[in-house]
Amino acid sequence: MTGRGIDQILPQPSSPEVHEPRVVSAIEYVEMAERTNGRIPRRAEFSYIWGDALAELDRVRPVARIINLETSITTSTDYQRKSIHYRMHPANTPCLSAAAIDCCTVANNHVLDWGPRGLEETLESLHSAGIRTAGAGRNLADAWEPAIVPTHGGGRVLVFAAGDMDSGIPGSWAAGSKPGVALLPDLSERTAQRISTDVMRSKRPGDIAIFSIHWGDNWGYDVPRRHRQFAHTLIDEGAVDVIYGHSSHHPKGIEIYKDQLILYGCGDFLNDYEGIGGYESFRANLALAYFPTLDARTGALVQLAMAPFEIRRFRLHSASAPDAAWLRERMAREVMPAGTSLELDSRRHLVLRGAG
């Protein structure tokens, strides 16, 4: 979530005006964070926000760096009639390049906060930076087109993305003959089968297919039954290898189903929530970077390691030992099926044990 407050500390901030019930300027989010954790640099370098995560990414060297970008990138002033609006100035797009992001999924409830022009400018900004997108486009076909990330040895990672209205995406945002997001009509078996057919049309031997889905509430650990059924059906159909879910502002359930990985809610990796009260028990200042290793022949999960971080002063810091232990204890309750466990290794990574 690099918009709003975080955008204000980068080299080219947007106009700080926001249209929210209680806040009129994005600078207020910077000031709240500073009252909580101390001074935040203004006009910070593009790499600033990633902090310790950059060294971790360089160490792991993932073949694909994929994020859900929950902001528009635009100078549009055509804000939509909703309570919260995120945007980042196009000139700040290099903050994503600073982490060598390969793909942004954009089927979420903020990419159209500043109207169709805002969406089009978002896509243009990302594509100009060499970053692939999935989940929104200039028409229906464009919105459902997967992002394709080549890997060493000729394989590919295919990223399909869509959103569900239960995450707050307005139905009017659906792509059609107009720009919009890839919006799921429902979470039925028929919809899952249609998606699987589309995935199989694009998938080649050696490819890994990821289905990114923006769904569910912002807060809470409950995984609705309809989410589990939909994820299971996608995997049962044999096309999708990983379900990458998001919308919750904190990490939630993980499931290993038929040796495939389901992340029901990855939580925020960056946000401007420091100093905002009301949901302290969820520890939204703690974030996870997910590093799954998959068998390229079958898509089966070989290993899952998660690196814990703390968001402080709009920057990612390696989590302390107590914070990493809290995350392990909290997440261990949310891992499925029974018998699967999480352990902390010597690097304070959460490592999944007993998968499959």
N, C-alpha and C positions, 0 to 999 in steps of 0.2 A: 504494500500500500504506500507507494512513493509519492502520492499526491498530498494536497492540503498542507499540513504542518511540515512534513519532510520536504516538500517542494520549496517551502519558504527559506530553507537554509542552504539550498543548492545555488550554483552560480547565477542562474537566471530565473528567479521566482515569478510565478504568475501574479496577477493582481490578487491581493489577499482577501478580497471580498468573498464571503460565503453567505449562503441563503439557508440558514438553519434556525430552528426555533429559539435557541439561546445564545448562539455565537454569531458574530457579524464579521469576524476577521480570522483568517487562518493563522495569523501571528499569535492569536490567543493560545493556540495549541502548543506553539513553541514556548511561550511564557509559562504555561502550566507544567511542561516537561522540565523547564529550567528550575522552577520552584521545587520540583521533586528531586531532581538529580544533579543540578548544577548547570553551568554555562554551556551552551551549544554554539559552536562556531557558525558565523554567517558567511555566505558565499563559500561554503566548504567544498573541498575537492570532490569530484564525482565519486571517487572510491571511498570517501569517508564513511558512508552509511553501512558499508559491508564489513568494516572493521576486521575482526579475527576470522570471519567467514572466508575471506580471500585466501588466507594461508591454508585453511582446511580444504577448500576447493582445489588448490594447487597440489596439495598432498594426495587427495583421493583421485583427482583427474577423471571425473565422470565423463562418459562418452557423450552424454547429453545433459545440458543444464536447462531445466524446465521450471517455469514459475507460472502461477496464476497472477496476472497483473491486474490488480483491482483498483484501477484508476483510468481516467481518460488522459490522453496527452494532447492538449489542445489550447488554443487561445480563444476558442468559441465563447460567446457570452450568452448562448441560447440554453440557459439552464432549464432542466425539466422540473415539473412540479412534483417534487419529492423532498423529503426532509434533510437528506445528506447528499452532498455533491463533492466528488473527488476529481481533481485535475492536477496535472503536472505540465509545466511549460515544455513545449517541444524541444527547446534548446537544452533541456536537462535530460534528454534521452540518453546521453552518454553515461549517465549513472548506471544504466543497465548494461551497457557495453563494458563498463569497468569490471563487471563480474563475469564477462564473457557469456552472457545468457544466450542460449541457442534458440529458445522458443518461449513465447508468452501465450498462454491460453487467456482468452478475453471474453468468454461467455459468462459474464457475471452481471451483478446488479449495479455496477458503477461505470461501465464502459460507455454507456449512452447518457450519462448524467448531463452532458452538454450538447445533446441532440445529435442528429445524423451527421452534421458537419463535424462535430467533435469526434465521432467514431471514425469517420473517414480520415481525419487528420491524425488520429491515433495510429491507424493502420499505416498511413504514409510515413509517419515518424519512425515506427518500428522497422518497416521494410527498408527504409533509407539507411537505417543503421545495420542492416544485414540480419535482423532478428526475425525469425519465422513466427507466424501467428496461426491460431486455430480457434474456432468458436464464434467468430463474427466476420461479417463481410458486406460487400456492396449489394448482395442479393442472396437468395436462399442457397444456391449451389456454392457460392463463394464461402458462405458462413459454415457450411458443413464439410468443406474441403480440409483434409488433414494437413498438418505441417509434417514435413519429412526431413529428418536429421540424419545425414549419412554417418556411418560408423566405420571404424577400421575393418578391413577385410571384406568390404562390399556390402555389409549389412546395413539396415536402416532402422531408425526408431520412428514409428508413425504415431503422431499425436492427434487424436480426435477429441473434440471438446464440445460440450453442450451444457446448458443450464436448465434448472427446474424452477418453476414459479414459486416453490415453497422457500426459495432463498431470497425472495423479494424482487425478482426480475419481473417487471410489468409485462403482461401479455402483449401489449402494443409494441414492445421492443423486438418481437420475433421478425427475423429476416424473411423477406418474400420477394416481391418485385422491387422492394426498397431495402436500404441498408438496415442491418439489425444483427441480432445474435441467433445462434443455433439454439432454439428453445424447444425443449422436449414437450410433446403434446400431453404426455402422461408417463407413468412408470410401469406400463403394462408389459406383459410378455411379448405382445405383438411389436411394441416399440423396440424392445431389446433385440428381437429377431431382425427387425429392419436394420438397426444399427450394425448388427453382426454381419448381415449380408453386405452392407456398404464397406465394412472393414475388410472382409474377405476379398472384395473386388480390388482392393489396393495392396493387400499383403502378399509378399513373396517369401519363399523359404529363407530363413535366417533373419526375418524382420521381427521386431518387437512392437506390438500394438498397445498403446496406452489410451485409455478413455478417461479424459478429464471431465469432471462433472461438478458444477457449482450447485449445491443443494443444502437444504436444512437450515436450522436456526443458527444464529451467531453464538449462542451460549448454551451450554448443557452437554452432557455426555451421552444422552440417550440416542441410540441409532434406531430410527423408525423401522418397523417391519417391512414397509414397502421399499425402503432403501436397500435393505439386505436382500430382499427377493429380486430386485432389479439387478443388483450387482451379481448375484448368483446366476441369474439367467444369462447375463452377458458372458460369463465365464463358461457356463454350460454349453453355450452355442459354439464354443471353440475358437473364436476369433480374437477376443480381447485377452491380453496377458496381464495387464495391471489396471486396476481402477484407482484413479487419483482424484479423491474427493476433497472439496474445500468449501468454505463459507464460515465455518466456526472460527472464532477468533483465538481459539486455543486448540491444541492437539486433542483428538478424541480417538474413537475405536480403530483398531487394526484387526484384520482377519486374514488368516491363511485358509483359502478355500480351494480344494483340489490342487494344492501346491501353487496356487496363484495368489498374488498380493492384492488385498483390498485395503486402501487407506480411506476411511470414511470421512475424516476431516483433519487436514494437515495443520490447521492453525495458521496464524499470521507469522511470516518470517520477518516482516518489518511493519511497523505501524506507528502512528503518532498518538498513542493512547496514554503515555506517561502522565500521571497526575489526574486522570479521569477516574472518578470513583464509581462504585456500584457493583463491580464484578470482581473484586479483589481475590475471591476464593479460587477463581479459575487461573490466576497467575498468567495473564495474557502477555506479560513481559518476558515470559520464557518461550523460546522458539526451538524448533527442531529442523535440521537439514536431513533429508531422507536419502540414504544411499543404498538402494537395492541392487544386488547382483543377480542377474537372471541367466538361465540357460538359453542361449540364442536358438537352439534347435526346438525347444518346447515352450519357452516362455516361463518355465517353472522358476519359482524363487529359490535361489541358492543360499543367499544370505541377506539379511537386512541389518544395517547399522544406522544409527541416528545420532547425529552430533548435536548436543544441546548448546544453546546460546541464550544470553540475556540481552534484551533490547534496553539500552540505557543511553540517554542523550542522543536519541535517534541514530544509534549505532549498535552493531552486533558485537557483543563481547562473549568470549568463551565462558560458559556457565561455571559457577563455583561448584565445589564438591557438594555442599548441602543442596544447592538448586538442582544439580544433576540427579541427586538421590531422590529429591521430591518428585521430579519428572518420572524417574523410573518407577517409584511406588505408585504414582497416580496412573501412569500408562499401563502398568502391569495389571491393573484391575480392568482395563478396557481391551485386553488382547484376547482374541478368539482363535481357535477353539480352546476348551479346557485342556490343560497340559502344556500349552505354549507359554513360555515365560520370557521375561526381559531381564538381562543382567547388565551391570556396568563393567566395562573393561578398563584397562589401565589408562586409556585416554579419556575416560569419563563418557564414552559412547554408550548408548543403549543398544544392546545387541540382542536380536531375537534368537531364542533357543527353542528347539522342539518343533520347528515348522515342518508341516507335512506329516 
